[in-house]
Amino acid sequence: MKTILITGANRGIGLELARRYASDGDKVLACCRNPQEATDLKALEGVKVFQLDVTDGASVKALKADLGDMPVDILINNAGINLEPQSFEEMDFDKWEETFRVNSIGPFRVVQALIDNVKAGKDKKIVTISSKMGSVGNVYYGGAIAYSSSKSAVNMVTKILANRFRDDGIIAVPLHPEWVRTDMGGPGARISAEESAAGLRKVIAGLTLAESGRFFQYDGEELPW
Ligand SMILES: NC(=O)c1ccc[n+]([C@@H]2O[C@H](COP(=O)([O-])OP(=O)(O)OC[C@H]3O[C@@H](n4cnc5c(N)ncnc54)[C@H](OP(=O)(O)O)[C@@H]3O)[C@@H](O)[C@H]2O)c1
C-alpha cells in the first residue's frame, strides 16, 4: 500500500486520481480548499481529506503540522486554474498573477513544506500536473497567455526540484494529462477524467530516476520543454 497526497482532489482529474488510488487500496491524502463542500471526495473509502489552499502559506503549514513525519510515497501537485480573459487584446493582470500563485508557486510551496515526507516515502515521486500548453517547444495555441506561461514556469520549478533532489533518490516530473473533460477542459475535450487518470497512474507507476526532470504526457509520450 502506498501513500499518495493529491492537491485539488475534490473534482476533475484530482478526484479521479483519488478514486483510482483509493479503490486499489492505496492510502490517499486528499487535499482540497473546502472539505465541507467536497461531497464526492468524502464519499470515497480509504481517503483522508485535508484542507489545503496552495496559495496560502498558513494552510500549507497546517497541512504539514497535521501530517507530521508521515511518509508520502507520491506527491501529486494537481490543483490548477485557467482564468479568462488572457489574450493579447484583453488581459486581466490580477488574474494572471493569481494563476501564477496557484499553478507555478503553489506546487513549490507544497513541495518545500513536505519534502521530508517525500524523502521518507518509498517511491519518492513528485508529480506536477502541468500542461502541453506550457511547452515552449510545442506551442500549438496562440491564446491562454497567463495559463501557458504559468505552466512553463512550473515546468522549470519541477526541473530544478529534480536536479536538487536527484541524490536523495527523488523523481520529479511534470505530466500533461491530455485535454480532459472536466470543469476546466469543458465538455468538448478529447478524453474523460477516467481515461486521463488511468494513463497518469500508469506513467507515475513506471517512473524511474532516469526519467526525473523530463516532461511526459498521460500516455507516456515524452514532450519537448
Ligand atoms: N482539463 C484539462 O483539459 C487539462 C489539460 C491540461 C492540464 N490540466 C491541469 O490538470 C490539473 C487539474 O485540472 P482539472 O481539469 O481537473 O481542473 P478542475 O476540474 O477545474 O479542478 C481544479 C482543481 O484545482 C483546485 N484548486 C484551484 N485553486 C486552488 C487552490 N488555490 N488551492 C487548492 N486547490 C485549488 C480546485 O478546487 P476548487 O474546487 O476549490 O476550486 C479543483 O479541485 C490542473 O493543474 C490543470 O491545469 C488540465
The ligand as a Tripos MOL2 file, in Angstrom:
@<TRIPOS>MOLECULE
LIG
   48    52     1     0     0
SMALL
NO_CHARGES

@<TRIPOS>ATOM
      1 N1         -8.7260   19.6040  -18.0520 N.am      1 LIG1
      2 C1         -7.7730   19.7370  -18.9680 C.2       1 LIG1
      3 O1         -8.0180   19.6480  -20.1920 O.2       1 LIG1
      4 C2         -6.3470   19.9720  -18.5430 C.ar      1 LIG1
      5 C3         -5.3560   19.9860  -19.5460 C.ar      1 LIG1
      6 C4         -4.0430   20.1870  -19.1720 C.ar      1 LIG1
      7 C5         -3.7190   20.3490  -17.8380 C.ar      1 LIG1
      8 N2         -4.6880   20.3350  -16.8830 N.ar      1 LIG1
      9 C6         -4.2800   20.5100  -15.4890 C.3       1 LIG1
     10 O2         -4.7770   19.4410  -14.6980 O.3       1 LIG1
     11 C7         -4.9900   19.8780  -13.3540 C.3       1 LIG1
     12 C8         -6.3990   19.5330  -12.9280 C.3       1 LIG1
     13 O3         -7.2900   20.1680  -13.8220 O.3       1 LIG1
     14 P1         -8.8420   19.8080  -13.9280 P.3       1 LIG1
     15 O4         -9.1460   19.7720  -15.3640 O.co2     1 LIG1
     16 O5         -9.1590   18.6640  -13.0560 O.co2     1 LIG1
     17 O6         -9.4500   21.1800  -13.3570 O.3       1 LIG1
     18 P2        -10.7670   21.4770  -12.4990 P.3       1 LIG1
     19 O7        -11.7930   20.4600  -12.7450 O.co2     1 LIG1
     20 O8        -11.0620   22.9100  -12.7570 O.co2     1 LIG1
     21 O9        -10.2490   21.3080  -10.9890 O.3       1 LIG1
     22 C9         -9.2590   22.1500  -10.4860 C.3       1 LIG1
     23 C10        -8.9510   21.7470   -9.0610 C.3       1 LIG1
     24 O10        -7.9280   22.6350   -8.5550 O.3       1 LIG1
     25 C11        -8.3840   23.1320   -7.2990 C.3       1 LIG1
     26 N3         -7.8020   24.4340   -6.9630 N.ar      1 LIG1
     27 C12        -7.8900   25.6030   -7.6470 C.ar      1 LIG1
     28 N4         -7.2490   26.5850   -6.9740 N.ar      1 LIG1
     29 C13        -6.7580   26.0120   -5.8450 C.ar      1 LIG1
     30 C14        -6.0110   26.4840   -4.7430 C.ar      1 LIG1
     31 N5         -5.6450   27.7710   -4.6320 N.pl3     1 LIG1
     32 N6         -5.6510   25.6160   -3.7580 N.ar      1 LIG1
     33 C15        -6.0200   24.3210   -3.8340 C.ar      1 LIG1
     34 N7         -6.7510   23.8080   -4.8240 N.ar      1 LIG1
     35 C16        -7.1090   24.6530   -5.8280 C.ar      1 LIG1
     36 C17        -9.8990   23.2290   -7.4660 C.3       1 LIG1
     37 O11       -10.5040   23.3830   -6.1930 O.3       1 LIG1
     38 P3        -11.9160   24.1730   -6.0060 P.3       1 LIG1
     39 O12       -12.9980   23.1870   -6.3060 O.co2     1 LIG1
     40 O13       -11.8590   24.6140   -4.5890 O.co2     1 LIG1
     41 O14       -11.9040   25.3270   -6.9790 O.co2     1 LIG1
     42 C18       -10.1610   21.8750   -8.1240 C.3       1 LIG1
     43 O15       -10.1120   20.8520   -7.1810 O.3       1 LIG1
     44 C19        -4.7090   21.3830  -13.3630 C.3       1 LIG1
     45 O16        -3.4060   21.6370  -12.8850 O.3       1 LIG1
     46 C20        -4.8220   21.7450  -14.8280 C.3       1 LIG1
     47 O17        -4.0820   22.9050  -15.1540 O.3       1 LIG1
     48 C21        -5.9910   20.1410  -17.2060 C.ar      1 LIG1
@<TRIPOS>BOND
     1     1     2 1
     2     2     3 2
     3     2     4 1
     4     4     5 ar
     5     4    48 ar
     6     5     6 ar
     7     6     7 ar
     8     7     8 ar
     9     8     9 1
    10     8    48 ar
    11     9    10 1
    12     9    46 1
    13    10    11 1
    14    11    12 1
    15    11    44 1
    16    12    13 1
    17    13    14 1
    18    14    15 2
    19    14    16 1
    20    14    17 1
    21    17    18 1
    22    18    19 2
    23    18    20 1
    24    18    21 1
    25    21    22 1
    26    22    23 1
    27    23    24 1
    28    23    42 1
    29    24    25 1
    30    25    26 1
    31    25    36 1
    32    26    27 ar
    33    26    35 ar
    34    27    28 ar
    35    28    29 ar
    36    29    30 ar
    37    29    35 ar
    38    30    31 1
    39    30    32 ar
    40    32    33 ar
    41    33    34 ar
    42    34    35 ar
    43    36    37 1
    44    36    42 1
    45    37    38 1
    46    38    39 2
    47    38    40 1
    48    38    41 1
    49    42    43 1
    50    44    45 1
    51    44    46 1
    52    46    47 1
@<TRIPOS>SUBSTRUCTURE
     1 LIG1         1 GROUP 0 **** ****
